[in-house]
Amino acid sequence: MALDNNDKSGVWKSGKGKGRRHTKGRQLDDLAWSQVQDLLGDAPRRRDLLIEHLHKIQDAFGHLSAAHLRALAEEMRMSMAEVYEVATFYAHFDVVKEDDTPPPALTIRVCDSLSCELAGAQALKTALEDGLNPEEVRVLRAPCMGRCDTAPVLELGHNHVDHATVEKVEAAIAAGDTHAHVPDYQTYADYVADGGYSALTELRNSGDWEDVQAKIKESGLRGLGGAGFPSGTKWGFVRANAGPRYLAVNGDEGEPGTFKDRYYLERTPHLFLEGMLIAAWAVEADTAFIYMRDEYPAVLEILAREIKALEEAGVVEPGYIDLRRGAGAYICGEESAMIESIEGKRGMPRHRPPFVAQVGVFGQPTLVHNVETLHWIARICREGPECLNATEHNGRKGLRSYSVSGRVANPGVFLLPAGSTITDIIDAAGGMAEGHSFKAYQPGGPSSGLLPASMNDIPLDFDTLQPHGTFIGSAAVVVLSDADKARDAALNMLRFFEDESCGQCTPCRVGCEKAVKLMQADTWDQGLLTELCTAMSDASICGLGQAAPNPIKLTMQHFGDEI
């Protein structure tokens, strides 16, 4: 390509044609570039902060325009393609091209996961769409928001409306109530006055990490994000690899029906933070990353405040705790996908091995723990292993936080013996809701499928449900009644997986879509669905595709009269 001096000055020629006055691709808009620079301020322009910077633009303008994406790419010295592929991967980013109309200033996200659907979410969404001006308010369906105990739920801007009605929404819009409501919680000063951080201080001064590891193992603590891997064992795996090492907290509690992590973080955040710092001390982590889902704006505010309090008190160096905000992607609950997101990329699971204990954040050994797991690590260090292992019920040891919702009288989080059956759990939740008879239950999120009421004597714990073709997962218990159809619940679960598949592997991406179509038929093609389930379970890269068939298989096994 050369400048044609015989034509108008400044016109580039490349063979035939009139030429052009600039290089290919979107041009840099000076105003948009200035706006992005102002928003980013003196924040580092590191590649791993791309999602954080996208949030700043989305928050400021309500969407991501092509001009702002081009300016961000320029500012971060990245290609437009890299920025665009990340921005379009996450549900909470609204990418608007040049000829597109930006979304309205206000967005309402109506949760349509199982507990909210049982509580009338579809009718609520329809009523809102019919009653509100679409040019002023956008109404979207959204996956679980971790507030299943107050279904139906919607998010108005960043304000969660519990037990939502059209009247509540209209009142909130009229009042301009679109911001997160931060509940009362135990602050740093309150926690220290109650003996908080004394265990961390003692360990930092004269502790032996192997002694702490032995206590964690003795307690029987296992990963409470769903996998159930022995927590203390992880520490040795990470320390066996040369540093620098990192710790990453998986706060992306996206499994529908799960809200235990939010429950604890909105009440006792420092119990979690102390547990995190103890685990970081044990593996000599250079940085502790907290990856928190964007659906928890109040929790993000609480953590930002309390991390600052820890820095001001000298408990941690500024920047040691790196709080990262998710952007609406269930798949980032998978640990390697979460790490990809922390690095500023699309949240796509990695092929394993190598495992994250060897190759994690920035390619370094990384310890990954769930929020509730770290909550218990702090308690074990303060109270001893017996705070967990002294409880025994139905031959099982320990305690579990069950998130209970659906057709029960008093939904909520219940700390019960790990050997509790569904009968024990329903009793703890005040029994069945008035007018409802127990029919079925989801023992551990949609990944666990559905079991019939007749299977009411199984302890809901690790290793007890596998013989029945399911698992406890994150202990997200949703109770169904005689007013509900198991086939409709299973379809709700598969629609969730269809929406949330990252698309990386064909068995999951195509399998979930085909399953939803087959499940909408009046009579299920059980032979074809069985083949599809086998292909998905055997060939999917990560747990989403491998577990997505469970609702189908268990519905065919236990509720054949409905299909």
Secondary structure, 3 states (H helix, E strand, C coil): CEECCCCCCCCEECCCCCCECCCCCCCCCHHHHHHHHHHHCCCCCCHHHHHHHHHHHHHHHCCEEHHHHHHHHHHHCCCHHHHHHHHCCCCCCCEECCCCCCCCCEEEEEECCHHHHHCCHHHHHHHHHHHCCCCCEEEEEECCCCCHHHCCCEEECCEEECCCCHHHHHHHHHCCCCCCCCCCCCCHHHHHHCCCCHHHHHHHHHCCHHHHHHHHHHHCCECCCCCCCEHHHHHHHHHCCCCCEEEEEEECCCCCCCCHHHHHHCCCHHHHHHHHHHHHHHCCEEEEEEEECCCCHHHHHHHHHHHHHHHHCCCCCCCCEEEEECCCCHHHHCHHHHHHHHCCCCCCCCCCCCCCCCCCHHHCCEEEEEHHHHHHHHHHHHHCCHHHHCCEECCEECEEEEEEEECECCCEEEEEECCCCHHHHHHHCCCECCCCCEEEEECCCHHHCCEECCCCCCCCCCCCCHHHCCCCCCCEEEEEECCCCHHHHHHHHHHHHHHHCCCCCHHHHHHHHHHHHHHCCCCCCHHHHHHHHHHHHHHCCCHHHHHCCHHHHHHHHHCHHHC
